[in-house]
Amino acid sequence: MSLTDSLKKEFCFCPLEGRTKDELLENLVSCFSTAYGLNEDAKDEVLKAIMDREKLGSTGFGDGIAIPHAKVKEVEGVQVALAVGKDDVDYSSLDNKPTRIYFLVLANPECSSEHVQVLSQIAMVAKNSSMVRLIRSAKSKNDLINVFFN
């Protein structure tokens, strides 16, 4: 499973609203849930899983990027959403810098190895400064889609 298999155009969100980490994660999960077709109960379960994971340690990768992720039965396979926040947010990242780029990774519990593969590929994208610059410069959903799909 690859990042390009998991990330779909409908899962790109820009600009994503949120001034706090919790607000931003709620909005990101809500946008994903709507695009994926999850009902309200499923959306709540996904948000709870993401928040529970954050309690174990911040998924703020550094360099303005966060990779919130969780294993949830509400999705099939591995699903990735990509968002660029409207504002920088204090995400309690490893480097103590604010974040603006978010890769939401949700994996069915039966897809552990695929989950790890996708997280690894996202880490490689996050280390590519020119790719990060392109993502960060996106001002609209179409701009963000053009980074990955054109």
C-alpha positions as a Markdown table, in Angstrom:
| # | Residue | x | y | z |
|---|---|---|---|---|
| 1 | Met | 0.0 | 0.0 | 0.0 |
| 2 | Ser | 1.3 | 3.4 | -0.9 |
| 3 | Leu | 0.6 | 7.0 | 0.0 |
| 4 | Thr | -0.8 | 7.6 | -3.5 |
| 5 | Asp | -3.2 | 4.7 | -3.1 |
| 6 | Ser | -4.5 | 6.0 | 0.3 |
| 7 | Leu | -4.7 | 9.8 | -0.4 |
| 8 | Lys | -7.6 | 10.8 | -2.6 |
| 9 | Lys | -8.5 | 14.2 | -4.0 |
| 10 | Glu | -11.7 | 14.3 | -1.9 |
| 11 | Phe | -9.5 | 14.0 | 1.2 |
| 12 | Cys | -7.5 | 17.2 | 0.6 |
| 13 | Phe | -8.6 | 20.1 | 2.7 |
| 14 | Cys | -7.4 | 23.7 | 2.4 |
| 15 | Pro | -7.6 | 26.0 | 4.2 |
| 16 | Leu | -8.5 | 24.0 | 7.3 |
| 17 | Glu | -9.9 | 26.1 | 10.1 |
| 18 | Gly | -8.7 | 25.7 | 13.7 |
| 19 | Arg | -6.9 | 27.9 | 16.2 |
| 20 | Thr | -6.1 | 25.2 | 18.7 |
| 21 | Lys | -4.9 | 21.6 | 18.3 |
| 22 | Asp | -8.2 | 20.2 | 19.5 |
| 23 | Glu | -10.2 | 22.5 | 17.2 |
| 24 | Leu | -8.0 | 21.6 | 14.2 |
| 25 | Leu | -8.3 | 17.9 | 14.8 |
| 26 | Glu | -12.1 | 18.1 | 15.2 |
| 27 | Asn | -12.3 | 20.0 | 12.0 |
| 28 | Leu | -10.0 | 17.6 | 10.2 |
| 29 | Val | -11.9 | 14.5 | 11.3 |
| 30 | Ser | -15.2 | 16.2 | 10.5 |
| 31 | Cys | -14.0 | 17.0 | 6.9 |
| 32 | Phe | -12.7 | 13.5 | 6.4 |
| 33 | Ser | -15.8 | 11.9 | 7.8 |
| 34 | Thr | -18.0 | 13.9 | 5.5 |
| 35 | Ala | -15.9 | 13.1 | 2.4 |
| 36 | Tyr | -15.6 | 9.4 | 3.4 |
| 37 | Gly | -19.3 | 9.1 | 4.3 |
| 38 | Leu | -19.1 | 8.2 | 8.0 |
| 39 | Asn | -22.1 | 8.7 | 10.1 |
| 40 | Glu | -22.0 | 10.8 | 13.3 |
| 41 | Asp | -21.3 | 7.9 | 15.6 |
| 42 | Ala | -18.4 | 6.7 | 13.4 |
| 43 | Lys | -17.0 | 10.2 | 13.2 |
| 44 | Asp | -17.1 | 10.4 | 17.0 |
| 45 | Glu | -15.2 | 7.1 | 17.3 |
| 46 | Val | -12.6 | 8.2 | 14.9 |
| 47 | Leu | -12.1 | 11.5 | 16.7 |
| 48 | Lys | -11.9 | 9.7 | 20.1 |
| 49 | Ala | -9.2 | 7.4 | 18.6 |
| 50 | Ile | -7.2 | 10.3 | 17.3 |
| 51 | Met | -7.5 | 12.2 | 20.6 |
| 52 | Asp | -6.5 | 9.0 | 22.6 |
| 53 | Arg | -3.5 | 8.6 | 20.4 |
| 54 | Glu | -2.5 | 12.2 | 21.0 |
| 55 | Lys | -2.6 | 11.6 | 24.7 |
| 56 | Leu | 0.2 | 9.0 | 24.3 |
| 57 | Gly | 2.4 | 11.7 | 22.7 |
| 58 | Ser | 2.1 | 14.4 | 20.2 |
| 59 | Thr | 2.1 | 13.4 | 16.5 |
| 60 | Gly | 3.7 | 16.7 | 15.7 |
| 61 | Phe | 6.5 | 15.6 | 13.4 |
| 62 | Gly | 8.3 | 18.9 | 13.3 |
| 63 | Asp | 9.0 | 21.5 | 10.7 |
| 64 | Gly | 5.3 | 22.5 | 10.7 |
| 65 | Ile | 4.0 | 19.1 | 10.0 |
| 66 | Ala | 1.7 | 16.8 | 12.1 |
| 67 | Ile | 0.7 | 13.2 | 11.3 |
| 68 | Pro | -2.3 | 12.4 | 13.5 |
| 69 | His | -3.0 | 8.7 | 13.1 |
| 70 | Ala | -5.0 | 5.9 | 14.6 |
| 71 | Lys | -6.3 | 2.4 | 13.9 |
| 72 | Val | -10.1 | 2.4 | 13.6 |
| 73 | Lys | -12.6 | -0.2 | 12.4 |
| 74 | Glu | -14.7 | 2.6 | 10.8 |
| 75 | Val | -12.5 | 2.7 | 7.6 |
| 76 | Glu | -11.4 | 0.1 | 5.1 |
| 77 | Gly | -7.7 | -0.3 | 4.5 |
| 78 | Val | -5.6 | 2.8 | 5.0 |
| 79 | Gln | -7.1 | 6.2 | 4.4 |
| 80 | Val | -5.1 | 9.4 | 4.3 |
| 81 | Ala | -6.3 | 13.0 | 4.4 |
| 82 | Leu | -4.0 | 16.0 | 3.8 |
| 83 | Ala | -4.8 | 19.5 | 5.1 |
| 84 | Val | -3.1 | 22.8 | 5.2 |
| 85 | Gly | -4.3 | 24.9 | 8.1 |
| 86 | Lys | -5.5 | 28.5 | 7.7 |
| 87 | Asp | -3.3 | 29.5 | 10.6 |
| 88 | Asp | -0.2 | 28.1 | 12.4 |
| 89 | Val | -1.3 | 26.1 | 15.5 |
| 90 | Asp | 0.6 | 25.2 | 18.6 |
| 91 | Tyr | 0.5 | 21.4 | 18.2 |
| 92 | Ser | 3.1 | 20.5 | 21.0 |
| 93 | Ser | 5.4 | 19.3 | 18.2 |
| 94 | Leu | 8.7 | 17.7 | 18.9 |
| 95 | Asp | 10.5 | 20.8 | 17.8 |
| 96 | Asn | 8.1 | 23.2 | 19.7 |
| 97 | Lys | 7.3 | 25.0 | 16.4 |
| 98 | Pro | 3.7 | 25.6 | 15.2 |
| 99 | Thr | 2.2 | 23.3 | 12.6 |
| 100 | Arg | 0.2 | 24.1 | 9.4 |
| 101 | Ile | 0.4 | 20.8 | 7.4 |
| 102 | Tyr | -1.6 | 17.7 | 8.6 |
| 103 | Phe | -1.5 | 14.2 | 7.3 |
| 104 | Leu | -4.4 | 12.3 | 8.9 |
| 105 | Val | -3.8 | 8.5 | 8.7 |
| 106 | Leu | -6.6 | 6.1 | 9.6 |
| 107 | Ala | -6.1 | 2.4 | 9.2 |
| 108 | Asn | -8.3 | -0.6 | 9.8 |
| 109 | Pro | -6.8 | -2.7 | 12.6 |
| 110 | Glu | -6.3 | -5.5 | 10.2 |
| 111 | Cys | -3.9 | -3.3 | 8.1 |
| 112 | Ser | -1.1 | -2.8 | 10.5 |
| 113 | Ser | 1.8 | -3.3 | 8.1 |
| 114 | Glu | 0.2 | -1.1 | 5.5 |
| 115 | His | -0.4 | 1.5 | 8.2 |
| 116 | Val | 3.3 | 1.5 | 8.9 |
| 117 | Gln | 4.3 | 1.7 | 5.2 |
| 118 | Val | 2.1 | 4.7 | 4.7 |
| 119 | Leu | 3.4 | 6.5 | 7.8 |
| 120 | Ser | 7.0 | 5.8 | 6.5 |
| 121 | Gln | 6.2 | 7.3 | 3.1 |
| 122 | Ile | 4.6 | 10.4 | 4.7 |
| 123 | Ala | 7.8 | 10.8 | 6.8 |
| 124 | Met | 9.8 | 10.8 | 3.6 |
| 125 | Val | 7.5 | 13.4 | 2.0 |
| 126 | Ala | 7.9 | 15.5 | 5.2 |
| 127 | Lys | 11.7 | 15.4 | 4.9 |
| 128 | Asn | 11.6 | 16.7 | 1.3 |
| 129 | Ser | 11.9 | 20.4 | 1.8 |
| 130 | Ser | 10.7 | 21.3 | -1.8 |
| 131 | Met | 7.6 | 19.1 | -1.4 |
| 132 | Val | 6.8 | 20.7 | 2.0 |
| 133 | Arg | 7.2 | 24.1 | 0.5 |
| 134 | Leu | 4.7 | 23.3 | -2.3 |
| 135 | Ile | 2.2 | 21.9 | 0.2 |
| 136 | Arg | 2.6 | 24.8 | 2.6 |
| 137 | Ser | 2.1 | 27.3 | -0.3 |
| 138 | Ala | -1.3 | 25.8 | -1.2 |
| 139 | Lys | -4.1 | 28.4 | -0.7 |
| 140 | Ser | -7.0 | 26.3 | -1.8 |
| 141 | Lys | -8.1 | 22.7 | -2.2 |
| 142 | Asn | -7.2 | 22.8 | -5.9 |
| 143 | Asp | -3.7 | 24.1 | -5.1 |
| 144 | Leu | -3.3 | 21.2 | -2.7 |
| 145 | Ile | -4.6 | 18.6 | -5.1 |
| 146 | Asn | -2.2 | 19.9 | -7.8 |
| 147 | Val | 0.7 | 19.1 | -5.6 |
| 148 | Phe | -0.1 | 15.4 | -5.6 |
| 149 | Phe | -2.3 | 14.7 | -8.5 |
| 150 | Asn | -0.8 | 16.7 | -11.5 |
